Amino acid sequence: MKKIIFSLILIILFVIGGFLLSRKNTNKIKVAEVAHSIFYAPQYVAHSLGYFEEEGLDVELILTSGADKVTAAVLSGDVEIGFCGSEATIYVYNQGEEDYLVNFSALTKKDGSFLVSRKKIGNFNLKMLEGSYVIGGRKGGMPEMTLEWALKQNGVDIKKVNINTSIAFASMQGAFIGGTGDFVSLFEPNASQVEKEGLGYIVASIGELGGIVPYTSYNAKKSYIEANPKVIEGFTKAIQKGLDYVHSHSDEEVAKAILDYFPDTSLSDLTNIIKNYRNIDAWFDTTDISEEHFDHIQDIMKAAGELDKKAPYDKLVLQK
C-alpha cells in the first residue's frame, strides 16, 4: 500500500513539475492588431487551435485600432509585435527612426474592405462614384489609398469623388448608418451586417481591384527581432499553420474554428464571409513577403501622394 501511495505522489510531482517547466518555457507575447476582423481568419485559427502554444508562445491579441496606433504601441514597447498594413513600417522608417519596424510575416495579400452603397445598384462600376460622397478611411491608411488606386486604375476622375478621410476607422460603419455618405468602405463582418440590416448593399471588393500587396503583416522592432530570433521563428511557423489550415479546410470548418472570436456573428454568416474572402483570394499561401509585392504597396502610396521616396526592401522585410 505504501509503495502505491509513494508511486502516486511521484506521478503527481512529475506532472506538476512538467506543468511548471512548460509555463517557465512559454514566452508571453502581446500583439497589437489593427482591427478585429474575419479578414484575419488564419490568425484566429492559429490562436484557437493552439498553434502558438505548440511553438512555446502565449499570445495575447490586443485590439489597437489604426495602423498609426499599432506602430506607436510597438515602438513604445507596450507590445512586442504589431499587426497592421506594412505601409506603417515604411512611414516609420522614412521618418528616421533608428530602431525601425521590420516586417517578418505576411498574412493578407489584398485589401479586405468591400464598397457598400446606400442604394441598391444594378451592374455597378466604379465610374458611378463620380459625383458621390464616399467614406474612405484614414488619410494615409491602406484602405483609403487602395480605394484611390482602384479608382485611378479604372479611369475614374478622382477629383469628382468626395472622399472623406476624417472619420476614424472604428467609426465608419456608424457614420454611414447615421446618414453620412453615399458609399462606405467596410471590412467584414461590418459590411455584411449593414447589408443584412437593409441599410446598404455590397457592390464591389476593393481587394480585387487593388492587386497583390503585403496588405497586413506582422512587424517588430529591429532590436527585438535580433534579440529574439526563436520567438519570431515560432510565431511565423504558427501563422503558417493557420494559413495552411484555412487553405485546406472548408469555409464552415474555418468558421467553426474561429466562431468564439466573433460571438455576435452566426455560424452561417461567418461561413459566408469566409467564402467571400476566399473568393477574392485574400490570404497568402506562405508568410513570405516578396520584393515585387512590397514594391507595389509603395507604388500605391506614391500614387496617393503619401510617399516621397521608397524604403529599402532588404531593411524593412526580414530575410529568411
Order of alpha helices (4+ residues) and beta strands (2+ residues): alpha-beta-alpha-alpha-beta-alpha-beta-alpha-beta-beta-beta-alpha-beta-alpha-beta-alpha-beta-alpha-beta-alpha-alpha-alpha-alpha-alpha-alpha
